[in-house]
Amino acid sequence: MEKKNNFDLDKIDFSHLVPKSNYKKPSEQEFSAFKTKVEHLINLDLTHYKSNQMERRINTLMNRNGIDNLMVYYNLLKKDPEKLREFINMLTINVTEFFRNKDKFDELEKDHLPDIIKNTVNIKVWSAGCSIGAEIYSLAMLLDKHGVLNKTELIASDFDKEILKRAQSGIYAENELKLLDKAYTKYFTPVESDNKKFQISKRLISSVKFERRDLLNSTFEKNFDLILCRNVVIYFTEEAKDELYQKFYDSLKPGGILFIGSTERINNYKEIGFNLTSSFFYKK
């Protein structure tokens, strides 16, 4: 599946790839005012994001648009839906694929799913930060393979309204399916109007409840058997991560599993109450 990179893209300077501007580093007060205005605009608290990393990414977007002032950039976001979309994409990092890190999905199927199926009458699963839906549909296919999809409640959430619409459509480009195991291609049919796009089974779509959610400013449901939050929190502050992982813990059933991304670790998992069963799998 996905090749593993040994470098952090966010630490690479891409400034030579975008037009230069007369950008001057904003003061802490200016940046704070910008974050407050953006929070009111999109209802997302930017104080939970690492300031230095977020500022570098915002700087790149400003350079791309030939803007050298935060308030000018805010006014652009306010009046131009496409630029606002570009900004939200920068924050939400909508990069995913079906069965991302396949070895970990194999581990989920082999080491964790059997216990969930054996010990649970009605299974409850949440994909937090679901992006285009590839992850939750991967779970749906896996659960259907084991004959338990009809007794599973699948929830998928994301902050990005537009990406949720795409996930709910269940339509994917040919290149997004090229690494999918042949056993799962039966769930896709060509779109009549475009033979380079494929529609996932309507039965799988109807098995998922999609909802918009800001992970750090919402209450969570309880009694989940499995929560997936993978490659979502990498730009969050450590304090925000701690808060989020505690909320996930509280939302799991005893014995429930939290499945995180291949670039992530929960440093204080013992203090929260988790047991580390293997890399990226934490059990309540």
C-alpha positions in Angstrom: 0.0 0.0 0.0 1.4 3.3 1.1 5.2 3.8 1.1 6.6 4.8 4.4 8.4 8.1 4.4 11.1 8.8 7.0 10.7 12.5 6.9 8.2 15.1 8.1 6.7 17.0 5.1 5.8 19.9 7.5 9.5 20.6 8.2 10.4 21.0 4.6 10.7 24.5 3.2 8.5 24.7 0.1 8.7 28.4 -0.2 10.7 28.3 -3.4 7.8 26.7 -5.1 5.4 29.6 -4.5 5.5 33.2 -5.6 7.4 35.5 -3.2 5.7 38.2 -1.3 6.7 40.8 1.2 5.4 38.7 4.0 6.5 39.8 7.4 6.1 37.5 10.4 3.0 38.6 12.3 3.2 39.4 16.0 1.7 37.0 18.5 -1.1 39.5 19.0 -1.8 39.7 15.2 -1.8 35.9 14.9 -4.1 35.5 17.9 -6.6 38.0 16.4 -6.5 36.1 13.1 -7.2 32.8 14.8 -10.1 34.4 16.7 -11.7 35.7 13.5 -11.2 32.4 11.7 -12.8 30.6 14.6 -15.9 32.7 14.2 -15.9 32.2 10.4 -15.6 28.4 10.4 -16.4 27.4 14.0 -13.0 25.7 14.6 -10.7 26.6 17.4 -7.2 27.1 16.0 -5.6 27.3 19.4 -5.6 23.5 19.4 -3.1 23.4 16.5 0.6 23.8 16.8 1.3 27.5 16.1 4.6 27.2 14.3 3.5 24.5 12.0 0.1 26.2 11.3 1.8 29.5 10.7 4.2 28.0 8.1 1.3 26.4 6.2 -0.7 29.7 6.3 2.3 31.6 5.1 2.6 29.2 2.1 -1.1 29.8 1.3 -0.6 33.6 1.6 2.4 33.5 -0.7 0.5 31.4 -3.2 -2.1 34.1 -3.3 0.3 37.1 -3.3 -0.8 38.3 0.1 1.5 39.6 2.9 -0.9 40.6 5.6 -3.0 38.3 7.8 -6.1 40.5 7.9 -6.0 40.9 4.2 -5.9 37.1 3.9 -8.7 36.7 6.4 -10.9 39.1 4.3 -10.1 36.9 1.3 -11.2 33.8 3.2 -14.4 35.6 4.2 -15.4 36.6 0.7 -14.0 33.7 -1.5 -15.5 30.2 -0.8 -12.8 28.5 -2.9 -10.0 30.2 -0.9 -11.8 29.2 2.3 -12.0 25.6 1.0 -8.3 25.7 0.3 -7.6 26.9 3.9 -9.8 24.2 5.5 -8.1 21.5 3.4 -4.8 22.7 4.8 -6.1 22.2 8.3 -7.9 18.9 7.9 -5.3 17.1 5.7 -7.7 15.0 3.7 -5.2 12.3 2.6 -6.3 8.7 2.9 -6.8 5.5 0.9 -8.6 2.2 1.3 -7.0 -0.1 3.8 -4.3 2.5 4.5 -1.2 0.7 6.0 -2.6 -2.7 5.0 -0.4 -4.6 7.5 -2.2 -2.8 10.3 -5.6 -3.6 8.9 -4.5 -7.2 8.6 -3.5 -7.0 12.3 -6.9 -5.6 13.1 -8.6 -8.4 11.3 -6.5 -11.1 12.8 -5.8 -10.0 16.4 -8.7 -7.7 17.4 -11.8 -8.2 15.3 -12.4 -11.8 16.4 -12.6 -10.8 20.0 -15.0 -7.9 19.1 -17.2 -10.3 17.1 -17.2 -13.0 19.8 -17.9 -10.7 22.7 -20.3 -8.2 21.2 -24.0 -8.7 20.1 -24.2 -5.2 18.5 -20.8 -3.8 17.4 -20.2 -0.1 17.4 -17.4 1.5 15.4 -16.4 5.2 14.8 -14.0 6.6 12.2 -13.0 10.0 13.7 -11.7 12.2 10.9 -13.1 10.0 8.1 -12.0 12.2 5.2 -13.3 10.9 1.8 -14.7 7.7 3.5 -12.1 5.2 2.4 -11.4 4.2 6.0 -15.0 3.6 7.2 -15.8 1.8 3.9 -12.7 -0.4 4.4 -14.2 -1.4 7.8 -17.6 -2.0 6.3 -16.1 -4.4 3.7 -14.1 -6.1 6.3 -17.1 -6.6 8.6 -19.2 -7.7 5.7 -16.5 -10.3 4.9 -17.0 -11.7 8.4 -20.8 -11.6 8.2 -21.3 -9.0 10.9 -22.0 -5.8 9.0 -25.7 -6.2 9.6 -25.1 -6.1 13.4 -22.7 -3.2 13.3 -23.3 0.5 13.9 -20.8 2.5 11.8 -20.3 6.2 12.5 -17.9 8.4 10.4 -17.2 12.0 11.3 -15.2 14.9 9.9 -15.1 18.7 10.3 -15.1 19.3 6.6 -18.6 19.6 5.2 -17.5 19.2 1.6 -15.4 16.1 2.2 -18.3 14.5 4.1 -20.5 15.0 1.0 -17.9 13.2 -1.1 -17.7 10.4 1.4 -21.5 10.0 1.4 -21.5 9.9 -2.4 -19.3 6.8 -2.3 -17.8 7.7 -5.7 -14.1 7.2 -6.3 -11.6 7.7 -9.1 -10.0 4.7 -10.8 -6.6 5.6 -9.4 -8.0 5.6 -5.8 -8.8 1.9 -6.1 -5.7 0.7 -7.9 -4.2 -0.8 -4.7 -7.4 -2.4 -3.5 -7.3 -6.2 -3.1 -9.3 -8.0 -5.8 -11.5 -9.6 -3.2 -13.0 -6.1 -2.5 -13.5 -4.9 -6.0 -16.9 -6.6 -6.0 -18.2 -3.7 -4.0 -17.6 -1.2 -6.8 -19.4 -0.7 -10.1 -18.5 1.8 -12.9 -20.4 5.1 -12.9 -22.4 5.2 -16.1 -21.5 8.8 -17.0 -17.8 8.3 -16.3 -16.1 4.9 -16.7 -13.1 6.2 -14.8 -15.1 6.5 -11.7 -16.6 3.8 -9.5 -19.6 3.8 -7.1 -19.3 1.8 -3.9 -22.1 -0.5 -3.0 -25.2 1.4 -1.8 -25.6 -1.2 0.9 -22.3 -0.2 2.3 -23.2 3.5 2.1 -26.4 2.9 3.9 -24.6 1.1 6.7 -22.7 4.3 7.7 -23.9 7.3 9.6 -21.9 10.4 8.5 -21.8 13.4 10.7 -20.0 16.7 11.0 -17.9 17.0 14.2 -15.1 19.1 15.6 -13.3 16.5 17.7 -12.1 19.0 20.3 -15.3 20.9 20.9 -18.1 18.2 21.0 -19.4 15.5 23.2 -18.8 11.9 22.2 -21.1 9.0 22.2 -20.3 6.0 24.5 -19.8 2.3 24.3 -17.7 2.0 21.2 -16.0 -1.3 20.5 -13.6 0.3 18.0 -12.5 3.9 17.4 -10.2 4.8 14.5 -8.5 8.2 14.6 -5.6 7.9 12.2 -3.3 10.6 10.9 -5.7 13.3 12.2 -3.9 14.8 15.3 -0.4 15.2 13.9 -0.7 19.1 14.0 -2.6 19.3 17.3 -0.8 20.6 20.4 0.2 18.1 23.0 -2.5 19.4 25.3 -5.1 19.0 22.7 -4.0 15.4 22.0 -4.1 14.5 25.6 -7.6 15.8 25.9 -8.7 14.0 22.8 -7.2 10.6 23.7 -8.9 10.9 27.2 -12.2 11.5 25.5 -11.7 8.5 23.2 -10.9 6.4 26.2 -14.1 7.5 28.0 -16.1 6.6 24.9 -14.8 3.1 24.5 -16.4 0.0 26.2 -14.1 -1.9 28.6 -11.9 -3.9 26.2 -12.5 -1.5 23.4 -9.8 -0.7 20.9 -8.4 2.7 19.8 -6.6 2.4 16.4 -4.3 5.4 15.6 -2.1 6.3 12.7 1.4 5.0 11.7 3.0 8.4 12.5 1.4 8.7 15.9 2.0 7.7 19.5 0.2 8.1 22.8 3.0 8.9 25.2 0.9 8.9 28.3 -1.3 6.0 27.5 -0.8 4.3 30.9 -1.9 7.4 32.7 -5.1 7.6 30.6 -5.8 3.9 31.3 -4.9 2.2 28.0 -2.9 -1.0 27.5 -0.6 -0.9 24.4 -1.4 -4.2 22.7 0.9 -3.5 19.7 2.1 -0.4 17.8 -0.9 1.8 17.0 -3.5 -0.3 18.9 -4.6 0.7 22.4 -7.0 -1.3 24.5 -9.2 0.1 27.3 
